[in-house]
């Protein structure tokens, strides 16, 4: 009677088994999609700045009304941050992010149909409402999908779409205007592309790694093990909280004021930068487009490198406070010095160079998108991210108006640049005050 023996496992079969047990990398693919999403977000919201010389001429707008028009987006964008953060915590980031994409694409296309100042103002407010959920949802996904050691890169990949979109937007929108002969068609085309992107978000994004068909058990367990460690360090699991209990903590206010100062610089350059290059430096539309690409492209590179550096330093055993305070404090110093240099040196090429340095270091503060999950945990990352972004976008609607008033009153941009210096100093004070090492006790 013969016995059947098990066949030996071949080298090829062993290799296949090893590959199957290795963690998948769906979380990184998801964040690359979010990078594309935020890039398009900033192409759409910054498109008006590139087209502004033509819009200003067609609608016959004085500087004061230009500042008001540039602020329209930020009034509703800021007002919707905390409600959107609550909705994201309640219904999940996937639904809210998809709805945002479709909505802001439609509003961007509608802005191309504006017949004057009032209708353009209303369309820009519509873009603000519909875009409001994107960044808080991204912060929530960073808390849910990323291991604690990877959240620096996750935060900066998410936020790097801002300078990338601002840089690419200058070229894309200027190219669409040149190709179609109309700033209106440029806005309509950009809006239609955004609606299509919303379909991609719904197809790929999930509210939990276990829900994604491409995530294997090894990747899900890798992420969940980090969550368990965080919960144990915080003294237990998480409970959904309202915003009010966080208001008594210094770190909450440091988070909000740091993002306020950051956006005072970034949104100032995003909204008024192209007109500054046109009026103060004499650049034509093509030169504005490429200069904007260089300046904000430097911000994209700086943000990606900043996130990688932060995670690398954490992996070497340096504490969260040491890494974040030293990196972000240095970034605030470099931003301040670069803006002062831009103020005192009139040469156009030097101005573009210095503003590129400013954006390179400014965008390190994109690491702040890891702060809501640090302070509030995964469950409350949406509402804290909304509060942070609400504070930052106060600068969004105040800064364009303030710069418009300054330029209208002085006939130049020197005091506007000094306004940006003040914002950088506020940012610097906040980033070295915040405690990045523990969840807030609420």
C-alpha positions in Angstrom: 0.0 0.0 0.0 1.5 3.3 -1.1 1.3 6.5 1.0 1.0 9.9 -0.5 3.5 12.5 0.7 3.0 16.2 0.7 4.8 18.0 -2.2 7.6 20.2 -1.0 6.9 24.0 -1.3 8.8 25.5 -4.2 10.9 28.7 -3.9 8.4 30.4 -6.2 5.4 29.4 -4.0 7.3 30.6 -0.9 8.0 33.9 -2.6 4.3 34.3 -3.5 3.3 33.5 0.1 5.7 36.1 1.4 4.4 38.8 -1.0 0.8 38.0 0.1 1.7 38.5 3.7 3.5 41.8 3.1 1.4 44.9 3.8 -0.1 46.5 0.8 0.4 50.2 0.2 -3.1 51.4 -0.5 -2.8 54.2 2.1 0.0 55.9 0.0 -2.1 55.6 -3.2 -5.0 57.1 -1.4 -2.9 60.0 -0.3 -1.6 60.5 -3.8 -5.2 60.8 -4.9 -5.8 63.4 -2.2 -2.7 65.3 -3.4 -4.3 65.5 -6.9 -7.6 66.5 -5.3 -6.1 69.4 -3.3 -4.0 70.4 -6.3 -7.2 70.8 -8.4 -8.8 72.5 -5.4 -6.2 75.2 -5.4 -6.1 75.5 -9.2 -9.8 76.3 -9.0 -9.7 78.7 -6.0 -6.6 80.5 -7.3 -7.8 80.8 -10.9 -9.3 84.2 -10.3 -6.0 85.6 -9.3 -4.4 84.7 -12.6 -7.3 86.0 -14.6 -7.7 89.1 -12.3 -6.1 91.7 -14.6 -8.7 90.8 -17.3 -11.6 90.6 -14.9 -10.6 93.8 -13.2 -10.5 95.6 -16.6 -13.8 94.0 -17.9 -15.7 94.8 -14.7 -13.9 98.1 -14.1 -13.0 97.3 -10.5 -11.0 99.6 -8.2 -8.5 98.0 -5.8 -11.0 98.1 -2.9 -13.5 96.0 -4.8 -10.8 93.7 -6.1 -9.9 92.9 -2.4 -13.5 92.3 -1.6 -14.0 90.0 -4.6 -10.8 88.0 -3.6 -12.2 87.6 -0.1 -15.6 86.3 -1.2 -14.5 82.7 -1.3 -13.0 82.9 2.2 -16.1 84.2 4.0 -18.2 81.1 3.3 -15.2 78.8 3.3 -14.3 79.8 6.9 -17.9 79.9 8.1 -18.5 76.3 7.0 -15.3 74.8 8.5 -16.6 73.8 11.9 -20.0 72.6 10.6 -18.2 70.5 7.9 -15.8 69.1 10.5 -18.8 67.9 12.6 -20.5 66.4 9.5 -17.3 64.6 8.6 -17.0 63.1 12.1 -20.7 62.1 11.9 -21.0 60.8 8.3 -17.5 60.0 7.3 -14.9 61.8 5.0 -15.8 59.8 1.8 -19.3 61.2 1.4 -18.4 64.7 2.4 -15.3 64.9 0.2 -17.2 63.6 -2.9 -20.0 66.1 -2.4 -17.4 68.8 -2.1 -15.8 67.9 -5.4 -19.1 67.9 -7.4 -20.3 71.1 -5.7 -17.2 73.2 -6.1 -16.7 72.0 -9.7 -20.2 73.3 -10.5 -19.6 76.6 -8.7 -16.3 77.1 -10.5 -18.0 76.6 -13.9 -20.8 79.0 -12.8 -18.2 81.7 -12.0 -17.2 81.6 -15.7 -20.8 82.8 -16.5 -20.6 85.9 -14.2 -21.9 89.1 -15.7 -20.4 91.5 -13.2 -19.0 92.0 -9.7 -22.1 90.8 -7.8 -22.6 87.5 -9.7 -18.9 86.8 -9.6 -19.0 87.5 -5.8 -21.9 85.1 -5.3 -20.2 82.4 -7.4 -17.0 82.7 -5.4 -19.0 82.4 -2.2 -20.5 79.2 -3.6 -17.0 77.8 -4.2 -16.2 78.6 -0.6 -19.2 76.6 0.7 -18.6 73.6 -1.4 -14.8 73.4 -0.9 -15.0 73.7 2.9 -15.1 69.9 3.6 -11.9 68.9 1.7 -9.1 69.7 4.1 -10.8 68.6 7.3 -11.8 65.4 5.6 -8.2 64.9 4.5 -7.0 65.5 8.1 -9.5 62.9 9.3 -8.3 60.4 6.7 -4.7 61.0 7.9 -5.7 60.1 11.4 -7.6 57.0 10.2 -5.3 55.6 7.5 -1.8 56.5 8.5 0.5 54.9 11.1 1.6 57.5 13.7 5.1 57.4 12.3 3.9 58.3 8.8 1.5 61.1 9.6 4.1 63.8 8.9 4.3 62.6 5.4 0.6 62.1 5.2 -0.1 65.6 6.3 2.3 67.2 3.9 1.3 65.1 0.9 -2.3 66.2 1.6 -1.4 69.8 2.1 1.3 70.0 -0.7 -1.5 70.2 -3.2 -2.0 73.8 -2.1 1.3 75.2 -3.5 1.3 72.7 -6.3 -2.1 73.8 -7.4 -1.2 77.4 -7.0 1.9 76.9 -9.1 0.3 74.7 -11.8 -2.8 76.8 -11.7 -0.9 79.8 -12.9 0.3 77.9 -16.0 -2.9 75.9 -16.5 -5.3 78.8 -16.3 -3.1 81.1 -18.3 -2.8 78.3 -20.9 -6.5 77.8 -21.0 -7.1 81.5 -21.4 -4.6 81.7 -24.2 -6.1 78.6 -25.9 -9.7 79.6 -25.6 -9.3 83.4 -25.8 -11.5 83.8 -22.7 -11.1 83.6 -19.0 -14.7 82.4 -18.8 -14.1 79.2 -20.8 -11.0 78.6 -18.6 -13.2 78.5 -15.5 -15.9 76.4 -17.2 -13.4 73.7 -18.3 -11.7 73.7 -14.9 -15.1 73.2 -13.2 -16.1 70.3 -15.4 -12.8 68.5 -14.7 -13.4 68.9 -11.0 -16.8 67.2 -11.2 -15.1 64.2 -12.9 -12.5 64.1 -10.1 -15.4 63.7 -7.6 -16.3 60.4 -9.2 -12.7 59.1 -8.7 -12.9 60.1 -5.1 -16.1 58.1 -4.5 -14.6 55.1 -6.3 -11.3 54.9 -4.3 -11.7 56.6 -0.9 -13.0 54.6 2.0 -13.7 55.7 5.6 -11.8 52.7 7.1 -8.9 50.7 5.7 -10.8 47.4 6.3 -13.5 48.6 3.9 -11.1 49.1 1.0 -10.9 46.1 -1.4 -7.2 46.6 -2.1 -6.1 46.6 1.6 -4.8 43.2 2.9 -4.9 42.1 6.5 -1.2 43.0 7.0 -1.7 46.6 6.0 -4.9 46.9 8.1 -3.2 45.4 11.1 -0.2 47.6 10.7 -2.4 50.7 10.9 -4.7 49.4 13.7 -1.7 48.4 15.9 -0.7 52.1 15.8 -4.2 53.1 16.8 -4.2 50.7 19.7 -0.8 52.1 20.9 -2.2 55.7 20.7 -5.4 54.8 22.6 -3.4 53.0 25.3 -1.1 56.0 25.7 -4.1 58.3 26.0 -5.6 56.2 28.7 -8.3 54.4 26.7 -10.5 54.6 23.7 -12.1 57.7 22.1 -15.4 59.4 22.6 -16.9 61.9 20.1 -16.7 65.4 21.7 -18.1 68.8 20.9 -15.7 71.6 20.2 -16.4 73.5 23.4 -14.2 71.5 25.9 -11.1 72.1 23.8 -11.4 75.8 24.1 -9.7 75.8 27.6 -6.5 74.3 26.3 -3.5 76.4 25.3 -2.5 74.0 22.5 -5.9 74.4 20.9 -5.4 78.1 20.6 -1.8 77.7 19.5 -3.0 75.4 16.7 -5.6 78.0 15.6 -3.3 81.0 15.8 -0.5 79.2 14.0 -2.7 78.3 11.1 -4.1 81.9 11.1 -0.6 83.4 10.8 0.4 80.8 8.2 -2.6 81.6 6.0 -2.0 85.4 6.4 1.1 84.8 4.4 0.0 82.1 2.0 -3.4 83.5 1.1 -1.9 86.9 0.7 0.6 85.7 -1.8 -2.0 83.4 -3.5 -4.6 86.1 -4.0 -2.5 89.3 -4.5 0.8 87.7 -5.7 0.0 87.7 -9.5 -1.3 91.3 -9.4 1.8 92.3 -7.4 4.0 90.8 -10.1 2.0 92.6 -12.7 1.8 96.1 -11.2 5.0 96.3 -9.0 7.3 94.3 -11.3 5.8 94.9 -14.7 5.3 91.2 -15.6 3.1 90.2 -18.5 0.5 87.3 -18.3 2.9 84.6 -19.5 5.7 85.8 -17.1 3.2 85.9 -14.2 2.2 82.3 -15.0 5.7 81.0 -14.9 6.8 83.1 -12.0 3.8 81.8 -10.0 4.8 78.3 -11.0 8.3 78.7 -9.7 7.3 80.4 -6.5 4.6 77.9 -5.5 6.5 75.0 -7.0 9.2 75.7 -4.5 6.5 75.5 -1.8 5.5 72.1 -3.1 9.0 70.8 -2.9 9.5 72.3 0.5 6.4 70.7 1.9 7.2 67.2 0.7 10.8 67.4 2.0 9.5 68.9 5.3 7.2 66.0 5.9 9.8 63.4 5.1 12.3 65.2 7.4 9.9 65.3 10.3 9.1 61.5 10.0 12.8 60.7 9.6 13.7 62.7 12.8 10.8 61.0 14.7 12.1 57.6 13.5 15.5 58.4 14.9 13.9 58.7 18.3 13.5 62.5 18.7 10.4 63.6 20.5 7.4 65.2 18.8 8.0 68.6 20.5 11.6 68.7 19.6 11.0 67.9 16.0 8.0 70.1 15.4 9.1 73.1 17.4 12.6 73.2 15.9 11.5 72.6 12.3 8.5 75.0 12.4 10.3 77.7 14.4 13.1 77.7 11.8 10.6 77.8 9.0 9.0 80.9 10.6 12.4 82.6 10.8 13.2 81.9 7.2 9.8 83.2 6.0 10.1 86.4 8.0 13.6 87.1 6.6 12.5 86.3 3.0 9.6 88.7 3.2 11.7 91.5 4.7 14.2 90.9 1.8 11.4 91.1 -0.8 10.3 94.4 0.8 13.7 96.1 0.6 15.2 94.7 -2.6 13.4 96.0 -5.7 14.9 93.8 -8.4 12.1 91.6 -10.0 14.2 88.4 -10.3 15.4 88.7 -6.7 11.8 89.2 -5.7 10.8 85.9 -7.4 13.8 84.1 -5.8 13.0 85.4 -2.3 9.4 84.6 -2.6 10.4 81.0 -3.7 12.4 80.7 -0.5 9.5 82.0 1.5 7.1 79.4 0.1 9.7 76.6 0.5 9.9 77.1 4.2 6.3 78.3 4.8 4.9 75.1 3.5 6.7 73.1 6.3 3.8 74.3 8.4 1.6 71.9 6.4 2.7 69.5 9.2 -0.1 71.1 11.1 -2.6 68.8 9.4 -1.3 66.1 11.8 -2.1 68.2 14.8 -5.9 67.7 14.9 -5.4 64.0 15.3 -2.6 64.5 17.9 -4.8 66.8 20.0 -8.2 65.1 19.5 -7.6 61.6 18.3 -9.2 59.9 15.3 -12.7 60.4 16.5 -12.5 64.2 16.9 -10.0 65.0 14.1 -12.7 66.3 11.8 -14.1 68.9 14.2 -10.6 70.0 15.3 -9.4 70.2 11.8 -12.5 72.3 11.0 -11.7 74.6 13.9 -8.1 75.0 12.8 -9.1 75.7 9.2 -11.8 78.1 10.3 -9.1 80.1 12.2 -6.8 80.0 9.2 -9.4 81.2 6.8 -10.2 84.2 8.9 -6.9 85.3 7.4 -8.4 84.2 4.1 -11.1 86.8 4.0 -9.3 89.5 6.1 -6.1 89.5 4.2 -7.3 90.2 0.6 -9.5 93.1 1.9 -6.6 94.5 4.1 -4.2 94.3 1.2 -6.7 96.0 -1.1 -7.1 98.8 1.4 -3.4 99.1 1.9 -2.6 99.2 -1.9 -5.5 101.6 -2.5 -4.3 104.0 0.3 -0.5 103.9 -0.4 -0.4 103.2 -4.1 2.2 100.4 -3.5 2.9 97.0 -1.9 5.5 97.8 0.7 3.1 97.9 3.6 1.3 94.9 2.3 4.5 92.9 2.5 5.0 94.1 6.0 1.5 92.9 6.8 2.7 89.4 5.7 5.8 89.8 8.0 3.4 90.4 10.9 1.5 87.2 10.0 4.8 85.2 9.9 5.7 86.5 13.4 2.3 85.3 14.8 2.9 81.9 13.1 6.3 81.7 14.7 5.1 82.4 18.2 2.3 79.8 17.9 4.3 76.9 16.5 6.9 77.0 19.3 4.1 77.2 22.0 2.0 74.2 20.9 2.5 70.9 22.7 2.7 68.2 20.0 3.3 65.3 22.4 -0.1 64.4 23.9 -3.9 64.2 23.3 -5.9 66.9 25.1 -7.8 65.8 28.1 -11.4 66.7 27.6 
